[in-house]
Amino acid sequence: MSTPTLDTLIAGSCDIPSAPPVVTELMAAMADPMAGAEQIAAVIARDPTLVAQLLRVANSPFYGRRGQVGSVEAAVMTLGFHAVRNLVVALSTRGVYGEFAGLTRALWDHANAVAQASGAIAKSVGRVSVEDAMAAGLLHDLGMVLLLRADEAGYTALVEGVSDVDALAAAERTRFGFDHGDAGAAVVLHWSLPETLVAVVGAVHCLERVAEEGAPVSRLAACVTLADGLCGERGLAPLPPPAGWDGSAALALFDDAVDLEGLREVVDKSLSQTEGVPM
C-alpha cells in the first residue's frame, strides 16, 4: 500500500481535485460587496445539477416551503449568502467521489444521511446554523474519499480490517501519521472554505480538537458527530460507531439539556423524509 502524506494529498500528486469551478466563481462573486442575489444566482445557474440540488434543499421540510421556492435567486434569498456558499461548496463535492460503486457509494450515501441528520439535530438543539450543519455533514468524511482515491485497493483493505470508526482513525494514524479527519480538514482549508468548516471536519472523530474553539464551532461539531454516530447505529455508514457509543462526548459540548434518545427520534423522523436529503 502506498503511503500518501498530507503534503502530497494537498499538492495533488494523488489526483485530488481543486475546488469545483462553480465554487471558485461563487467565492469571487461573494467577495464583491456590490453583488446581490441576482449575481450570485447567475453563477450557480451555470451548473444545472447544482441548481436542482439547491432548490431541493430550499424546498425541504427544514424551511416549511415545499414547492414555494422555484428559482435559484429565490433560494439565495431564502437561505442567505452565508448558507448558500457553504451548501454549494458541500454539494459540489459530489464530483470528488468519481464512480459510485463499493466503498465510494457507501461513503456518498453516508455523507447524505449525516448531512440530513446534522441539519435536523441543529434545528432541534438551536443556536446552530442548519445550513452549516448540512454542509459539514456532507464534508465530514471527505478525507476517507481522498485516501480512497490515493490507493483504492489498499485503503479499502484498511477499512475492511477494522471494526469501527475509532479503530479506523487509529489505524490511519499508525499507517499515515494522520487520520481522515486531518486529511479532510487540510483539503477544505486548501479550498479556502470557512475556518468553522475546517475545524469541524477535522474534529468529527476527535472532539478534543474543538475544545478551545468556542460554542459556535463546538456545537456544530457536536451536531455532526452525533449525526454520524446515530447514522452509524442505523447501518447508514461504512463502519459502525464503537461498541457502547452513547454520544456523551458530543452531548457534553452543549451547554443545555440535550437528550440522546430525543435526538434519535429527531434523526429517525428526518431520515424518513426523503425530500430532505441533499442529493
C-alpha positions, 0 to 999 in steps of 0.5 A: 500500500502506498503511503500518501502524506498530507503534503502530497494529498494537498499538492495533488500528486494523488489526483485530488481535485481543486475546488469545483469551478462553480465554487471558485466563481461563487467565492469571487462573486461573494467577495464583491460587496456590490453583488446581490442575489441576482449575481450570485444566482447567475453563477450557480445557474451555470451548473444545472445539477447544482441548481436542482440540488439547491432548490431541493434543499430550499424546498425541504421540510427544514424551511416549511416551503415545499414547492414555494421556492422555484428559482435559484435567486429565490433560494439565495434569498431564502437561505442567505449568502452565508448558507448558500456558499457553504451548501454549494461548496458541500454539494459540489463535492459530489464530483470528488467521489468519481464512480459510485460503486463499493466503498465510494457509494457507501461513503456518498450515501453516508455523507447524505444521511449525516448531512440530513441528520446534522441539519435536523439535530441543529434545528432541534438543539438551536443556536446552530446554523442548519445550513452549516450543519448540512454542509459539514455533514456532507464534508465530514468524511471527505478525507476517507474519499481522498485516501480512497482515491490515493490507493483504492485497493489498499485503503479499502483493505484498511477499512475492511480490517477494522471494526469501527470508526475509532479503530479506523482513525487509529489505524490511519494514524499508525499507517499515515501519521494522520487520520481522515479527519486531518486529511479532510480538514487540510483539503477544505482549508486548501479550498479556502472554505470557512475556518468553522468548516475546517475545524469541524471536519477535522474534529468529527472523530476527535472532539478534543480538537474543538475544545478551545474553539468556542460554542459556535464551532463546538456545537456544530461539531457536536451536531455532526458527530452525533449525526454520524454516530446515530447514522452509524447505529442505523447501518447508514455508514461504512463502519459502525460507531464503537461498541457502547457509543452513547454520544456523551462526548458530543452531548457534553459540548452543549451547554443545555439539556440535550437528550440522546434518545430525543435526538434519535427520534429527531434523526429517525423522523428526518431520515424518513423524509426523503425530500430532505436529503441533499442529493 
